[in-house]
Amino acid sequence: MILDKTALSELTQGALRWEWDAEGFGTPLRLTPEQTDFYSRTESDFSRARASAGVCLECHTDADALSFEYCLSPGSSRDLWGFDLYLGRRLFAHTEGTLSGPHAGVWKVPLPQGEKHLRLFLPNLAVTSLRDVELTGASYAHRPIHPRRLLCFGDSITQGYATHFPSMTLANLLGLKLDAALLNQGMAGEVFYGGSLQKLPDFPPDLILIAYGTNDWQSKTKSAFRRDAEAYLRTVRAFWPEAFAAVLTPIWRIDRDTPFTKGFLFPHVREILEEICESIPGMRVIDGENLLPPVKELMEDGKVHPNELGFQIYAERVFQELSTAAQHKTDFPPGPPEQRNPLPAHTATLSVPPQDGSAAEPPLPYHP
């Protein structure tokens, strides 16, 4: 079964649209045309806007292999790309490379027999174009229905700098834990700026996570930060008044004690966001400095950006906070009853049971 344009669009999570070229390559895009135009102000912004962060091809299928041709281009300042293939909620196969090396080719992965829940996570730091996506031997490929929709806004940490495994970013890990359809509009270098916001009629979110502030602290005065953050958060609430919205304050960074602007200290970011959110109904603040230990070995660059282990700790603790909100707050959205369930309560563990109807372990990972 070769997936045509309609099938690819139907089985894609995390993209609002596909763009096709004359050679038959399709590029999934997570921003609207208007948002993409907004980011055409510089070449680097435009490439980050087209990166496939959070994009995932997902289906229930009986295929015995997955194969596709890919062509990649820069979607960040990091020379890195990777694909992850999951069966159920477990990593099954991975391939990666750099854009300074080969960044076009074919990846084919044999699959175990029988029905499986397949997830192909696309590179979060590259613009990804695909062609000839094939589920060999498949008699069907059905799109899973997720009980909620998660919309993420943020900077490079939300985009997923700089993991080798795209499934192990904050947004993708939360999507798995929450069993949510994810749209990740995180952009490296971004700050609170309302010009990037737009209503998304094709993706009405149930949960919204907003994680800016670390770049604002480096580049703005305290008064400018307060002005921009309040305008942004009020716009979010006006666009999506029914959604549960959580603001993640910045995680620890190694230079947090360096004052970039006179009188604007790193802890002020959290304090200002708490003050703003107190006046916005339904807007919750989660203290980011409590979500990741101040350990530079958990940072990919030793400074600001988490590595895979750091992201796993970060995502687990964010999930705990959201689970607590679900259990104690009446404004957490359960979603339409015909399709959705409330966020499951978790106490001792944060792991989510398999959703593919089987608790059996998949075969050992395949490596190219």
HELIX and SHEET records of a PDB file:
HELIX    1   1 LYS A    5  GLU A   10  1                                   6    
HELIX    2   2 PRO A   33  PHE A   38  1                                   6    
HELIX    3   3 TYR A   39  ARG A   41  5                                   3    
HELIX    4   4 GLU A   43  ARG A   50  1                                   8    
HELIX    5   5 SER A  156  GLN A  159  1                                   4    
HELIX    6   6 PRO A  166  MET A  168  5                                   3    
HELIX    7   7 LEU A  170  LEU A  178  1                                   9    
HELIX    8   8 GLY A  194  SER A  196  5                                   3    
HELIX    9   9 THR A  214  SER A  219  1                                   6    
HELIX   10  10 LYS A  222  PHE A  239  1                                  18    
HELIX   11  11 PHE A  266  GLU A  278  1                                  13    
HELIX   12  12 GLY A  288  ASN A  290  5                                   3    
HELIX   13  13 LYS A  296  LEU A  298  5                                   3    
HELIX   14  14 GLU A  308  HIS A  328  1                                  21    
SHEET    1   A 5 THR A  12  GLN A  13  0                                        
SHEET    2   A 5 CYS A  56  THR A  61 -1                                        
SHEET    3   A 5 LYS A 116  PHE A 121 -1                                        
SHEET    4   A 5 TRP A  81  LEU A  87 -1                                        
SHEET    5   A 5 ARG A  90  GLY A  97 -1                                        
SHEET    1   B 3 THR A  12  GLN A  13  0                                        
SHEET    2   B 3 CYS A  56  THR A  61 -1                                        
SHEET    3   B 3 ALA A 141  HIS A 142 -1                                        
SHEET    1   C 2 ARG A  17  TRP A  20  0                                        
SHEET    2   C 2 GLY A  26  LEU A  29 -1                                        
SHEET    1   D 3 ALA A 104  PRO A 110  0                                        
SHEET    2   D 3 ALA A  65  PRO A  74 -1                                        
SHEET    3   D 3 ALA A 126  THR A 136 -1                                        
SHEET    1   E 5 ALA A 180  ASN A 184  0                                        
SHEET    2   E 5 ARG A 148  GLY A 154  1                                        
SHEET    3   E 5 LEU A 207  ALA A 211  1                                        
SHEET    4   E 5 PHE A 244  LEU A 248  1                                        
SHEET    5   E 5 MET A 283  ILE A 286  1                                        
END                                                                             
